[in-house]
């Protein structure tokens, strides 16, 4: 058909996400702040980038044939992206998911046709029930399958080196001075950092970690301290193991944020910038607040923060007043959101 302007599929929409200036939430901070909003990917998260890149690399190497099965460990976003790509490429998809993942994420995975195994979140990484070990077992039990293993897959870094990094460099005209990003698998921050530091070694890469995670301590000491590990609520941020997909040498420092502060800051982003984003985006913005208070930025700073996903995946968590109260994040007498709704009868 002539003169029809259309994309071949949603896969063509992955990447080239916008850079959006932050104005109100940063009004009292020194510097210029911009958000790389990954919710504009068709799967609503940065994980679309690695899902497409890793699967296409596997195809080029002859490791995948139509009808094969993709197996992955995920807190939700990578699983959704892999399921989306698998639908269009004709693969089956089996996902081992942390029980910390929101019900919204789990429902979305099932909607995309994935087989979902929900595993307990707060067990050691080598426990047979952990989502790492469950994914390994499913891979062994499933003929014609490949295990993506994003935590230990160098292609996770490469995907962002070839896309997110160049996009930010071009969008800022090479003026970026600081990159702020959360670190879970580490692929996003590492790949983006590698590219940016090749362009300008003076760019500071500031990672955000969670209390209860071992990442910051490992960056500082190169030793895994299991005493750092305890349960926390933020999804897709921090780890109880050391992913090889994290290039610690490309990251200058880490800042830790709390579950409660991150939840409230995500809600603040919606009310100040009109950006309806996920829990980890709230964590990234909370990290900027803390870094700003420490005097890390000045009037000439050009700070880019990566916001990883969309708020729709957290409706049963940080955007639910009852959940917030149950976690102790909201006082019982605090006005709930529903009081702003007027029902006409």
Secondary structure as a PSIPRED ss2 file (coil, helix, strand):
# PSIPRED VFORMAT (PSIPRED V4.0)

   1 X C   1.000  0.000  0.000
   2 X C   1.000  0.000  0.000
   3 X C   1.000  0.000  0.000
   4 X C   1.000  0.000  0.000
   5 X C   1.000  0.000  0.000
   6 X C   1.000  0.000  0.000
   7 X C   1.000  0.000  0.000
   8 X C   1.000  0.000  0.000
   9 X C   1.000  0.000  0.000
  10 X H   0.000  1.000  0.000
  11 X H   0.000  1.000  0.000
  12 X H   0.000  1.000  0.000
  13 X H   0.000  1.000  0.000
  14 X C   1.000  0.000  0.000
  15 X C   1.000  0.000  0.000
  16 X C   1.000  0.000  0.000
  17 X C   1.000  0.000  0.000
  18 X C   1.000  0.000  0.000
  19 X E   0.000  0.000  1.000
  20 X E   0.000  0.000  1.000
  21 X E   0.000  0.000  1.000
  22 X C   1.000  0.000  0.000
  23 X C   1.000  0.000  0.000
  24 X C   1.000  0.000  0.000
  25 X C   1.000  0.000  0.000
  26 X C   1.000  0.000  0.000
  27 X C   1.000  0.000  0.000
  28 X C   1.000  0.000  0.000
  29 X C   1.000  0.000  0.000
  30 X C   1.000  0.000  0.000
  31 X C   1.000  0.000  0.000
  32 X E   0.000  0.000  1.000
  33 X E   0.000  0.000  1.000
  34 X E   0.000  0.000  1.000
  35 X E   0.000  0.000  1.000
  36 X E   0.000  0.000  1.000
  37 X E   0.000  0.000  1.000
  38 X H   0.000  1.000  0.000
  39 X H   0.000  1.000  0.000
  40 X H   0.000  1.000  0.000
  41 X C   1.000  0.000  0.000
  42 X C   1.000  0.000  0.000
  43 X C   1.000  0.000  0.000
  44 X C   1.000  0.000  0.000
  45 X E   0.000  0.000  1.000
  46 X C   1.000  0.000  0.000
  47 X H   0.000  1.000  0.000
  48 X H   0.000  1.000  0.000
  49 X H   0.000  1.000  0.000
  50 X H   0.000  1.000  0.000
  51 X H   0.000  1.000  0.000
  52 X H   0.000  1.000  0.000
  53 X H   0.000  1.000  0.000
  54 X H   0.000  1.000  0.000
  55 X H   0.000  1.000  0.000
  56 X H   0.000  1.000  0.000
  57 X H   0.000  1.000  0.000
  58 X H   0.000  1.000  0.000
  59 X H   0.000  1.000  0.000
  60 X H   0.000  1.000  0.000
  61 X C   1.000  0.000  0.000
  62 X C   1.000  0.000  0.000
  63 X C   1.000  0.000  0.000
  64 X C   1.000  0.000  0.000
  65 X C   1.000  0.000  0.000
  66 X C   1.000  0.000  0.000
  67 X C   1.000  0.000  0.000
  68 X C   1.000  0.000  0.000
  69 X E   0.000  0.000  1.000
  70 X E   0.000  0.000  1.000
  71 X E   0.000  0.000  1.000
  72 X E   0.000  0.000  1.000
  73 X E   0.000  0.000  1.000
  74 X E   0.000  0.000  1.000
  75 X C   1.000  0.000  0.000
  76 X C   1.000  0.000  0.000
  77 X H   0.000  1.000  0.000
  78 X H   0.000  1.000  0.000
  79 X H   0.000  1.000  0.000
  80 X H   0.000  1.000  0.000
  81 X H   0.000  1.000  0.000
  82 X H   0.000  1.000  0.000
  83 X H   0.000  1.000  0.000
  84 X H   0.000  1.000  0.000
  85 X H   0.000  1.000  0.000
  86 X H   0.000  1.000  0.000
  87 X H   0.000  1.000  0.000
  88 X H   0.000  1.000  0.000
  89 X H   0.000  1.000  0.000
  90 X C   1.000  0.000  0.000
  91 X C   1.000  0.000  0.000
  92 X E   0.000  0.000  1.000
  93 X E   0.000  0.000  1.000
  94 X E   0.000  0.000  1.000
  95 X E   0.000  0.000  1.000
  96 X E   0.000  0.000  1.000
  97 X E   0.000  0.000  1.000
  98 X E   0.000  0.000  1.000
  99 X C   1.000  0.000  0.000
 100 X C   1.000  0.000  0.000
 101 X C   1.000  0.000  0.000
 102 X C   1.000  0.000  0.000
 103 X H   0.000  1.000  0.000
 104 X H   0.000  1.000  0.000
 105 X H   0.000  1.000  0.000
 106 X H   0.000  1.000  0.000
 107 X H   0.000  1.000  0.000
 108 X H   0.000  1.000  0.000
 109 X H   0.000  1.000  0.000
 110 X H   0.000  1.000  0.000
 111 X H   0.000  1.000  0.000
 112 X C   1.000  0.000  0.000
 113 X C   1.000  0.000  0.000
 114 X C   1.000  0.000  0.000
 115 X E   0.000  0.000  1.000
 116 X E   0.000  0.000  1.000
 117 X E   0.000  0.000  1.000
 118 X E   0.000  0.000  1.000
 119 X E   0.000  0.000  1.000
 120 X C   1.000  0.000  0.000
 121 X C   1.000  0.000  0.000
 122 X C   1.000  0.000  0.000
 123 X C   1.000  0.000  0.000
 124 X C   1.000  0.000  0.000
 125 X C   1.000  0.000  0.000
 126 X C   1.000  0.000  0.000
 127 X C   1.000  0.000  0.000
 128 X C   1.000  0.000  0.000
 129 X C   1.000  0.000  0.000
 130 X C   1.000  0.000  0.000
 131 X H   0.000  1.000  0.000
 132 X H   0.000  1.000  0.000
 133 X H   0.000  1.000  0.000
 134 X H   0.000  1.000  0.000
 135 X H   0.000  1.000  0.000
 136 X H   0.000  1.000  0.000
 137 X H   0.000  1.000  0.000
 138 X H   0.000  1.000  0.000
 139 X H   0.000  1.000  0.000
 140 X H   0.000  1.000  0.000
 141 X H   0.000  1.000  0.000
 142 X C   1.000  0.000  0.000
 143 X C   1.000  0.000  0.000
 144 X C   1.000  0.000  0.000
 145 X E   0.000  0.000  1.000
 146 X E   0.000  0.000  1.000
 147 X E   0.000  0.000  1.000
 148 X C   1.000  0.000  0.000
 149 X C   1.000  0.000  0.000
 150 X H   0.000  1.000  0.000
 151 X H   0.000  1.000  0.000
 152 X H   0.000  1.000  0.000
 153 X C   1.000  0.000  0.000
 154 X H   0.000  1.000  0.000
 155 X H   0.000  1.000  0.000
 156 X H   0.000  1.000  0.000
 157 X H   0.000  1.000  0.000
 158 X H   0.000  1.000  0.000
 159 X H   0.000  1.000  0.000
 160 X H   0.000  1.000  0.000
 161 X H   0.000  1.000  0.000
 162 X C   1.000  0.000  0.000
 163 X C   1.000  0.000  0.000
 164 X H   0.000  1.000  0.000
 165 X H   0.000  1.000  0.000
 166 X H   0.000  1.000  0.000
 167 X H   0.000  1.000  0.000
 168 X H   0.000  1.000  0.000
 169 X H   0.000  1.000  0.000
 170 X H   0.000  1.000  0.000
 171 X H   0.000  1.000  0.000
 172 X C   1.000  0.000  0.000
 173 X C   1.000  0.000  0.000
 174 X C   1.000  0.000  0.000
 175 X C   1.000  0.000  0.000
 176 X C   1.000  0.000  0.000
 177 X C   1.000  0.000  0.000
 178 X E   0.000  0.000  1.000
 179 X E   0.000  0.000  1.000
 180 X E   0.000  0.000  1.000
 181 X E   0.000  0.000  1.000
 182 X E   0.000  0.000  1.000
 183 X C   1.000  0.000  0.000
 184 X C   1.000  0.000  0.000
 185 X C   1.000  0.000  0.000
 186 X C   1.000  0.000  0.000
 187 X H   0.000  1.000  0.000
 188 X H   0.000  1.000  0.000
 189 X H   0.000  1.000  0.000
 190 X H   0.000  1.000  0.000
 191 X H   0.000  1.000  0.000
 192 X H   0.000  1.000  0.000
 193 X H   0.000  1.000  0.000
 194 X H   0.000  1.000  0.000
 195 X H   0.000  1.000  0.000
 196 X H   0.000  1.000  0.000
 197 X H   0.000  1.000  0.000
 198 X H   0.000  1.000  0.000
 199 X H   0.000  1.000  0.000
 200 X C   1.000  0.000  0.000
 201 X C   1.000  0.000  0.000
 202 X C   1.000  0.000  0.000
 203 X C   1.000  0.000  0.000
 204 X E   0.000  0.000  1.000
 205 X E   0.000  0.000  1.000
 206 X E   0.000  0.000  1.000
 207 X E   0.000  0.000  1.000
 208 X E   0.000  0.000  1.000
 209 X E   0.000  0.000  1.000
 210 X E   0.000  0.000  1.000
 211 X C   1.000  0.000  0.000
 212 X C   1.000  0.000  0.000
 213 X C   1.000  0.000  0.000
 214 X C   1.000  0.000  0.000
 215 X H   0.000  1.000  0.000
 216 X H   0.000  1.000  0.000
 217 X H   0.000  1.000  0.000
 218 X H   0.000  1.000  0.000
 219 X H   0.000  1.000  0.000
 220 X H   0.000  1.000  0.000
 221 X H   0.000  1.000  0.000
 222 X C   1.000  0.000  0.000
 223 X C   1.000  0.000  0.000
 224 X C   1.000  0.000  0.000
 225 X C   1.000  0.000  0.000
 226 X H   0.000  1.000  0.000
 227 X H   0.000  1.000  0.000
 228 X H   0.000  1.000  0.000
 229 X C   1.000  0.000  0.000
 230 X C   1.000  0.000  0.000
 231 X C   1.000  0.000  0.000
 232 X C   1.000  0.000  0.000
 233 X C   1.000  0.000  0.000
 234 X C   1.000  0.000  0.000
 235 X C   1.000  0.000  0.000
 236 X C   1.000  0.000  0.000
 237 X C   1.000  0.000  0.000
 238 X C   1.000  0.000  0.000
 239 X C   1.000  0.000  0.000
 240 X C   1.000  0.000  0.000
 241 X C   1.000  0.000  0.000
 242 X C   1.000  0.000  0.000
 243 X C   1.000  0.000  0.000
 244 X C   1.000  0.000  0.000
 245 X C   1.000  0.000  0.000
 246 X C   1.000  0.000  0.000
 247 X C   1.000  0.000  0.000
 248 X H   0.000  1.000  0.000
 249 X H   0.000  1.000  0.000
 250 X H   0.000  1.000  0.000
 251 X C   1.000  0.000  0.000
 252 X C   1.000  0.000  0.000
 253 X E   0.000  0.000  1.000
 254 X E   0.000  0.000  1.000
 255 X E   0.000  0.000  1.000
 256 X E   0.000  0.000  1.000
 257 X E   0.000  0.000  1.000
 258 X C   1.000  0.000  0.000
 259 X H   0.000  1.000  0.000
 260 X H   0.000  1.000  0.000
 261 X H   0.000  1.000  0.000
 262 X H   0.000  1.000  0.000
 263 X H   0.000  1.000  0.000
 264 X H   0.000  1.000  0.000
 265 X H   0.000  1.000  0.000
 266 X H   0.000  1.000  0.000
 267 X H   0.000  1.000  0.000
 268 X H   0.000  1.000  0.000
 269 X H   0.000  1.000  0.000
 270 X H   0.000  1.000  0.000
 271 X H   0.000  1.000  0.000
 272 X H   0.000  1.000  0.000
 273 X H   0.000  1.000  0.000
 274 X C   1.000  0.000  0.000
 275 X C   1.000  0.000  0.000
 276 X C   1.000  0.000  0.000
 277 X E   0.000  0.000  1.000
 278 X C   1.000  0.000  0.000
 279 X H   0.000  1.000  0.000
 280 X H   0.000  1.000  0.000
 281 X H   0.000  1.000  0.000
 282 X H   0.000  1.000  0.000
 283 X H   0.000  1.000  0.000
 284 X H   0.000  1.000  0.000
 285 X H   0.000  1.000  0.000
 286 X H   0.000  1.000  0.000
 287 X H   0.000  1.000  0.000
 288 X H   0.000  1.000  0.000
 289 X H   0.000  1.000  0.000
 290 X H   0.000  1.000  0.000
 291 X H   0.000  1.000  0.000
 292 X H   0.000  1.000  0.000
 293 X H   0.000  1.000  0.000
 294 X C   1.000  0.000  0.000
 295 X C   1.000  0.000  0.000
 296 X C   1.000  0.000  0.000
 297 X C   1.000  0.000  0.000
 298 X C   1.000  0.000  0.000
 299 X C   1.000  0.000  0.000
 300 X C   1.000  0.000  0.000
 301 X C   1.000  0.000  0.000
 302 X E   0.000  0.000  1.000
 303 X E   0.000  0.000  1.000
 304 X E   0.000  0.000  1.000
 305 X E   0.000  0.000  1.000
 306 X E   0.000  0.000  1.000
 307 X E   0.000  0.000  1.000
 308 X C   1.000  0.000  0.000
 309 X E   0.000  0.000  1.000
 310 X E   0.000  0.000  1.000
 311 X H   0.000  1.000  0.000
 312 X H   0.000  1.000  0.000
 313 X H   0.000  1.000  0.000
 314 X H   0.000  1.000  0.000
 315 X C   1.000  0.000  0.000
 316 X C   1.000  0.000  0.000
 317 X C   1.000  0.000  0.000
 318 X C   1.000  0.000  0.000
 319 X C   1.000  0.000  0.000
 320 X C   1.000  0.000  0.000
 321 X H   0.000  1.000  0.000
 322 X H   0.000  1.000  0.000
 323 X H   0.000  1.000  0.000
 324 X H   0.000  1.000  0.000
 325 X H   0.000  1.000  0.000
 326 X H   0.000  1.000  0.000
 327 X C   1.000  0.000  0.000
 328 X C   1.000  0.000  0.000
 329 X C   1.000  0.000  0.000
 330 X C   1.000  0.000  0.000
 331 X C   1.000  0.000  0.000
 332 X C   1.000  0.000  0.000
 333 X C   1.000  0.000  0.000
 334 X C   1.000  0.000  0.000
 335 X C   1.000  0.000  0.000
 336 X C   1.000  0.000  0.000
 337 X H   0.000  1.000  0.000
 338 X H   0.000  1.000  0.000
 339 X H   0.000  1.000  0.000
 340 X H   0.000  1.000  0.000
 341 X C   1.000  0.000  0.000
 342 X C   1.000  0.000  0.000
 343 X C   1.000  0.000  0.000
 344 X C   1.000  0.000  0.000
 345 X C   1.000  0.000  0.000
